[in-house]
Amino acid sequence: MKSMPTELQLQQLRQHIEKISPIADEEWDDFSSEWCCVRFPMKTIITLHGQVESYLYFVLEGVQRSIMFLQMGVKLILFSRIHSHSRAWLILR
């Protein structure tokens, strides 16, 4: 289910982005207008293996786990936690 983000949610997103790089108000207005909120039940597969992801996610609550299959049976596992983009990662063989 999609919904419009609240002011607080957009503030959290902007604070996170500005830790990486400042963003002008005009650029922020354009960028933030493209976001929506989506809730996924636990263990929902958002993108299947082999599909190309079309979206960028910012985690507001819970944890997002991403598994990428690399060459020679190596898996790269990324975790996103509250108010973050993918930060922690593990590489498994």
C-alpha positions in Angstrom: 0.0 0.0 0.0 1.4 3.4 -1.1 1.0 6.6 0.8 2.5 10.1 0.8 5.3 10.5 3.3 4.8 12.7 6.3 6.9 15.8 7.0 8.7 13.9 9.7 9.6 11.1 7.3 10.9 13.5 4.7 12.9 15.3 7.5 14.5 12.0 8.4 15.3 11.3 4.8 16.8 14.7 4.3 18.9 14.5 7.5 20.3 11.2 6.2 21.1 12.6 2.8 22.8 15.7 4.2 25.1 13.5 6.3 26.5 12.5 2.9 26.2 15.7 0.9 24.3 19.0 1.4 21.3 19.5 -0.8 19.8 22.9 -1.8 16.2 23.6 -1.0 15.2 23.7 -4.7 16.9 20.3 -5.4 15.3 18.9 -2.2 11.9 20.0 -3.3 12.3 18.2 -6.7 13.9 15.1 -5.1 11.4 14.7 -2.2 8.4 15.1 -4.4 9.2 11.7 -6.0 9.1 9.7 -2.8 6.2 7.6 -1.4 5.8 5.3 1.6 5.3 1.6 1.0 4.8 -1.0 3.7 5.9 -4.6 3.2 5.0 -7.5 5.5 7.9 -9.4 7.0 9.7 -11.8 4.6 8.2 -10.2 1.5 10.3 -10.6 -1.6 10.4 -7.2 -3.2 12.6 -8.0 -6.2 13.1 -11.5 -7.5 16.5 -12.9 -8.4 17.3 -11.9 -12.0 15.1 -8.8 -11.9 16.5 -5.3 -12.1 15.5 -3.1 -9.1 13.8 0.1 -10.2 13.5 1.8 -6.8 15.7 3.2 -4.1 14.6 2.4 -0.5 15.0 4.3 2.7 14.0 2.2 5.7 11.7 4.0 8.2 11.1 1.0 10.5 12.2 -2.6 10.6 15.1 -4.1 8.7 15.6 -4.6 4.9 17.8 -7.5 3.9 19.2 -7.6 0.3 20.9 -10.7 -1.1 22.9 -10.3 -4.3 24.3 -13.4 -6.0 27.8 -12.7 -7.3 30.2 -14.8 -9.3 31.4 -18.3 -8.2 28.6 -18.9 -5.7 29.4 -15.9 -3.5 26.5 -14.1 -1.9 26.6 -10.4 -0.8 24.1 -9.7 1.9 23.2 -6.1 2.8 21.2 -5.0 5.7 19.3 -1.7 6.0 18.1 -0.6 9.4 15.8 2.2 10.6 16.6 5.6 9.0 19.3 4.3 6.7 20.2 3.1 3.3 22.3 -0.1 3.0 25.0 0.3 5.5 26.1 -3.1 6.9 27.1 -5.9 4.7 28.3 -9.5 4.7 29.9 -11.6 2.0 29.2 -15.3 2.1 30.5 -18.1 0.0 
